[in-house]
Amino acid sequence: MVLVCVALAGWVLAVWLLLRQPRVPTSPPDDYLTPVSPADLPVDPLPACAVVLDGLGAIVQVNEEAASQFGETVGAILRHPAARAALSAALRAPAPLPSVGSSGRGDLPPVCSTTFTLDVPVPRTLHLMLRRLPGGKGQDRRVLVVLTDRSEAQAADRMRMDFVAHASHELRTPLASLSGFIDALRGAAGENPVMRQQFLDIMSQQSERLKRLIDRLLYLSRVQAHEHQRPRDVVDVADLMAVVLGEVAPRFEQEGRTLKLEIEDDLLVRADEDEMVQVLLNLIENALRYGARSGDPLTITLSAKRAVTPDDRWPADGGIILGIEDNGCGMEAHHLPRLTERFYRVGAPTDGAGQGTGLGLSIVRHILDRHGGRLRIASAPGKGTTCLVWLPAASATLAVSVVE
């Protein structure tokens, strides 16, 4: 009887201990199957350009870094065929089965990556890494995309090759000239004071030309290095014009040169002020160098106004138009399409300032590409030249479409 009582007590104790054990759920809780709302995905704090897509490739979230660096081009980047192919691969990639003792990192779906070049509005090389987000129903059809702009590295490689190609051609002429006159001065010409002074003057001109050429090549390289990055500063056009006037005023102290101003008030553009000053100085320099006709006065009009009427020449309605117009000798129509090519020159300068480098308008084009602007040049022989620069107004904000 005693043994029966002891056995019964032991059984009761075992049942009581079993009931006190924590329960392990055999199925996930109900909220595990509830899709996570976009606000619950912490992509904003990420120190990278991050975008979350749904299973159809529509944008669900864009963090602040991506919106700031890529703006409205995010949609174009993600619509590229290479990006769509990588998205499909990321959605199809299965998550590996968890293993015993796994820390959890190896249980994530694999990363799919792709690199491609987007040609508009300026060439940009993008590297995308995509990973399907693990989770419950609804969340597992979302993909995290991390965008990296590799345009600067590509531009650096391209600039090195371009510099070697162009420098070897353009630098040869002034170097050959300097070498020839140095050899002449070592001979009989060095004993003749008149010839020696004449040769020294020519050598000085060639060395100045060489310096200008190298300075322009280096400046062009710097512009191309960050051409894909849109400026963020807001610049008052009146302040911009004041800087330009301070630079060019001494050039108009000569008799027969007049500078007129037609500038509207309260014009704001999103721009790099130093680069826009360079744009206007290059255009004014070209007008002074090539526009003047022998014996005729030269008038240059510098203007700034709002684009109030729709115009097919510009990429969007509105914006700000900066103009440089002269009444000089003008040029033939066949020159116009090639003016922004590197080292393209129309003809000999008319102001006696020496031959230009042929890089000024190429620099202008690359700067305006960076700003999202446009350059239009109109000219005819004997009727002067008009250069119009269109820039988006500062009030025009870039937005990214987000599908909730």
C-alpha positions in Angstrom: 0.0 0.0 0.0 2.8 2.3 0.9 4.5 1.6 -2.5 1.3 2.5 -4.4 1.0 5.8 -2.5 4.7 6.7 -3.3 4.2 5.9 -7.0 1.1 8.0 -7.2 2.8 10.9 -5.5 5.7 10.7 -7.9 3.3 10.7 -10.9 1.5 13.7 -9.6 4.8 15.6 -9.1 5.9 14.7 -12.6 2.7 16.0 -14.1 2.9 19.2 -12.1 6.5 19.9 -13.2 5.5 19.2 -16.8 2.7 21.8 -16.7 5.1 24.4 -15.3 7.4 24.1 -18.4 7.2 27.1 -20.8 5.1 26.4 -23.8 6.8 26.4 -27.2 4.3 27.6 -29.9 3.9 25.2 -32.8 2.9 28.0 -35.2 3.9 31.6 -35.6 1.8 34.3 -33.8 -1.0 35.9 -35.8 0.9 39.2 -36.2 3.8 37.4 -38.0 1.6 37.2 -41.1 0.7 40.9 -41.0 2.6 42.8 -43.6 5.0 45.4 -42.2 4.0 49.0 -43.1 6.6 51.0 -45.0 7.0 53.3 -42.0 8.3 50.3 -40.0 11.3 49.7 -42.4 14.2 51.7 -41.0 16.0 52.8 -44.2 16.4 56.5 -43.4 19.2 56.0 -40.9 21.3 54.0 -43.3 24.5 55.8 -44.4 23.9 54.8 -48.0 21.5 55.5 -50.8 18.7 52.9 -50.1 15.4 52.3 -51.8 12.7 49.7 -51.0 10.8 48.1 -53.9 7.7 45.9 -53.9 7.4 42.7 -55.9 6.5 44.6 -59.1 9.4 47.0 -58.8 7.4 50.0 -57.6 9.1 52.3 -55.2 7.9 51.9 -51.6 10.5 53.9 -49.8 13.4 56.2 -50.6 15.7 57.3 -47.8 17.0 60.9 -47.5 20.5 60.1 -48.8 19.1 58.6 -52.1 16.6 61.4 -52.6 19.3 64.0 -52.1 21.9 62.4 -54.4 19.7 61.0 -57.2 16.5 63.0 -57.0 14.0 62.4 -59.8 16.4 60.1 -61.6 15.8 57.3 -59.1 12.9 56.0 -61.1 14.9 56.1 -64.4 17.7 54.1 -62.7 15.4 51.4 -61.4 13.6 51.1 -64.8 16.9 50.3 -66.6 16.8 46.7 -68.1 19.8 45.7 -66.0 18.1 46.9 -62.8 14.9 45.1 -63.7 16.8 41.8 -64.4 18.6 42.1 -61.0 15.3 42.7 -59.3 13.8 39.6 -60.8 16.9 37.6 -59.7 16.6 38.9 -56.2 12.9 38.0 -56.0 13.6 34.5 -57.2 16.6 33.9 -54.9 15.6 31.5 -52.1 16.7 32.0 -48.5 19.0 29.3 -47.3 17.7 26.9 -44.7 18.8 27.8 -41.1 21.5 25.6 -39.7 22.2 24.6 -36.1 24.2 27.2 -34.3 23.7 29.7 -37.1 24.1 33.4 -36.1 21.3 34.4 -38.5 23.5 36.2 -41.1 23.8 33.2 -43.3 20.0 32.7 -43.3 19.4 35.9 -45.4 18.7 35.7 -49.2 21.8 36.3 -51.3 22.7 39.7 -52.7 22.2 40.3 -56.4 24.3 43.1 -58.0 24.6 44.8 -61.3 26.5 47.7 -62.8 25.4 49.8 -65.8 25.6 53.2 -67.4 22.7 55.6 -67.6 23.3 58.0 -70.5 20.8 60.8 -69.7 20.8 63.6 -68.7 24.6 63.0 -68.2 26.4 59.7 -68.4 26.4 58.0 -64.9 27.8 54.6 -63.9 25.6 53.0 -61.3 26.3 49.9 -59.1 23.2 48.3 -57.5 23.0 45.7 -54.8 19.6 44.1 -54.2 18.5 41.7 -51.5 15.0 40.3 -50.8 13.8 41.2 -47.3 13.0 38.1 -45.3 9.8 38.1 -43.3 6.2 37.0 -43.3 3.6 37.2 -45.9 3.7 40.5 -47.8 7.1 41.6 -46.5 9.0 38.8 -48.3 8.1 40.4 -51.6 10.0 43.6 -50.8 13.6 44.2 -52.0 16.2 46.5 -50.5 18.3 48.3 -53.1 21.5 50.1 -52.3 22.7 52.4 -55.0 26.3 53.5 -55.5 27.4 56.1 -58.0 30.7 55.1 -59.6 30.7 57.9 -62.2 33.5 59.8 -60.5 35.9 56.8 -60.8 34.9 56.2 -64.4 35.3 59.9 -65.2 38.8 59.9 -63.6 39.8 57.0 -65.9 38.3 58.7 -68.9 40.0 62.0 -68.1 43.4 60.4 -67.9 43.0 58.9 -71.3 41.5 62.1 -72.8 44.2 64.3 -71.3 47.0 62.1 -72.8 45.2 62.1 -76.2 44.5 65.8 -76.4 47.6 67.1 -74.6 49.9 65.2 -76.9 48.3 66.9 -79.9 47.6 70.4 -78.7 50.7 70.9 -76.6 53.0 69.9 -79.5 52.7 73.2 -81.5 53.7 75.7 -78.7 56.4 73.3 -77.5 57.8 73.0 -81.0 57.7 76.7 -81.5 59.6 77.3 -78.2 62.2 74.7 -79.0 62.8 76.2 -82.5 63.3 79.8 -81.2 65.6 78.6 -78.4 67.8 76.9 -81.0 67.7 80.1 -83.2 68.8 82.2 -80.2 71.7 79.9 -79.6 72.9 80.7 -83.1 73.5 83.9 -85.0 70.0 85.3 -84.1 71.1 85.6 -80.5 73.7 88.2 -81.5 71.2 90.4 -83.2 69.4 92.6 -80.7 66.3 93.2 -82.9 65.9 89.5 -83.8 66.6 88.5 -80.2 63.8 90.7 -78.9 61.4 89.6 -81.6 62.0 85.9 -80.8 61.7 86.5 -77.1 58.3 88.2 -77.6 57.0 85.2 -79.7 58.3 82.8 -77.1 56.5 84.7 -74.4 53.3 84.5 -76.4 53.7 80.8 -76.9 54.5 80.1 -73.2 51.3 82.1 -72.2 49.3 80.0 -74.7 50.8 76.8 -73.2 49.9 78.0 -69.7 46.3 78.8 -70.7 46.0 75.5 -72.4 47.1 73.5 -69.4 44.9 75.6 -67.0 41.9 75.0 -69.2 42.6 71.2 -69.5 42.9 71.0 -65.7 39.7 73.0 -65.1 37.8 70.8 -67.6 39.0 67.7 -65.8 37.7 69.1 -62.5 34.4 69.9 -64.0 34.0 66.5 -65.5 35.0 64.8 -62.2 31.7 65.9 -60.5 29.6 66.5 -63.6 27.0 64.0 -62.3 26.4 65.8 -59.0 23.8 68.5 -59.2 24.6 71.8 -57.3 22.6 72.4 -54.1 23.4 76.1 -53.4 20.8 78.8 -54.2 22.4 81.7 -56.0 20.9 85.2 -56.6 21.5 86.1 -60.3 22.1 89.7 -59.3 25.0 88.7 -57.1 26.3 86.4 -59.9 26.3 89.3 -62.4 28.0 91.6 -59.9 30.9 89.2 -59.7 31.1 88.9 -63.5 31.1 92.6 -63.9 34.0 93.0 -61.5 36.0 90.6 -63.7 35.2 92.0 -67.1 34.9 95.7 -66.4 38.6 96.5 -67.3 38.1 94.9 -70.7 35.5 97.5 -71.6 37.6 100.5 -70.8 39.0 100.4 -74.3 37.5 102.8 -76.8 34.8 101.3 -79.0 33.6 98.7 -76.4 30.3 99.0 -74.6 28.6 96.7 -72.1 24.9 96.9 -71.5 22.9 95.2 -68.7 19.3 94.0 -68.8 18.8 92.1 -65.5 15.4 91.4 -63.8 15.1 91.4 -60.1 14.6 88.4 -57.7 16.0 85.7 -60.0 17.2 82.6 -58.1 18.9 79.6 -59.5 20.3 76.4 -57.9 23.9 76.6 -59.0 27.6 76.5 -58.2 28.4 80.3 -58.3 32.1 79.8 -59.3 31.2 77.6 -62.2 28.4 79.9 -63.4 30.8 82.8 -63.3 33.2 80.8 -65.4 30.3 80.1 -67.9 29.6 83.8 -68.3 33.2 84.9 -68.5 33.9 82.3 -71.2 31.0 83.6 -73.3 31.9 87.2 -72.9 35.6 86.4 -73.6 34.5 84.7 -76.9 32.4 87.8 -77.9 35.4 90.1 -77.2 37.9 87.8 -78.9 36.0 86.9 -82.0 33.2 89.4 -82.4 34.8 92.7 -83.0 35.1 94.0 -86.5 38.0 96.2 -87.5 37.1 99.9 -87.0 33.5 99.1 -85.8 32.3 99.6 -82.2 31.4 96.4 -80.3 28.4 96.3 -78.0 27.8 93.3 -75.7 24.5 93.0 -73.9 24.4 90.9 -70.7 20.8 89.9 -69.8 19.0 87.8 -67.2 15.2 87.2 -67.3 12.5 84.7 -66.5 11.4 82.3 -69.2 7.7 83.2 -69.1 6.5 81.6 -72.3 6.8 77.9 -73.3 9.7 77.3 -75.6 10.7 74.0 -77.3 14.4 74.9 -77.0 14.3 74.3 -73.2 13.6 71.0 -71.4 10.9 72.5 -69.2 8.6 75.6 -69.0 9.8 78.4 -66.8 13.4 78.7 -65.7 15.9 81.5 -65.9 17.6 82.7 -69.2 21.0 84.3 -69.2 22.0 86.0 -72.4 25.2 87.3 -74.0 24.5 89.1 -77.3 27.0 91.0 -79.4 26.7 93.1 -82.7 30.0 91.7 -84.0 30.9 89.9 -87.2 29.1 86.7 -86.4 29.9 83.3 -88.0 28.7 80.9 -90.6 25.9 78.5 -89.8 27.9 75.3 -90.3 30.1 76.2 -87.3 27.3 76.3 -84.8 26.9 72.5 -84.2 30.6 72.1 -83.5 31.2 75.0 -81.2 31.2 73.0 -78.0 33.7 70.4 -79.3 37.1 70.3 -77.7 39.7 72.4 -79.5 37.3 73.5 -82.2 38.1 77.0 -83.4 36.1 79.2 -85.8 38.9 81.4 -87.0 41.6 83.9 -86.0 40.8 86.3 -83.1 39.9 89.9 -84.0 41.1 91.6 -80.9 44.8 90.7 -81.1 44.7 88.8 -77.8 46.2 85.7 -79.4 44.6 82.4 -80.3 42.2 80.8 -77.9 42.5 77.2 -76.5 39.4 75.9 -78.1 38.2 74.6 -74.7 36.0 77.5 -73.5 32.7 76.4 -74.9 33.4 72.7 -74.1 33.8 73.8 -70.4 30.5 75.7 -70.7 28.7 72.7 -72.0 30.0 70.4 -69.2 29.1 72.9 -66.5 25.6 73.3 -67.9 25.1 69.6 -68.1 25.9 69.4 -64.4 23.4 72.1 -63.7 20.6 70.6 -65.9 20.9 73.7 -68.1 21.0 74.2 -71.9 23.1 76.4 -74.3 21.7 77.8 -77.5 23.8 79.8 -79.9 22.5 81.8 -82.9 24.7 83.7 -85.3 25.0 84.9 -88.9 27.7 86.7 -90.8 27.6 90.4 -90.1 24.7 90.1 -87.7 26.4 89.2 -84.4 26.1 86.3 -82.1 23.6 85.5 -79.4 24.3 82.9 -76.7 21.4 81.9 -74.4 21.8 79.9 -71.2 18.7 78.3 -69.7 18.8 77.2 -66.0 16.1 75.7 -63.9 14.8 78.1 -61.3 15.7 77.4 -57.7 12.0 77.1 -56.7 11.7 74.0 -58.9 12.3 71.1 -56.5 13.1 67.5 -57.4 10.6 65.0 -56.2 10.6 61.2 -56.1 7.4 59.3 -56.7 6.6 57.0 -53.9 3.9 54.3 -54.2 2.2 53.7 -50.9 
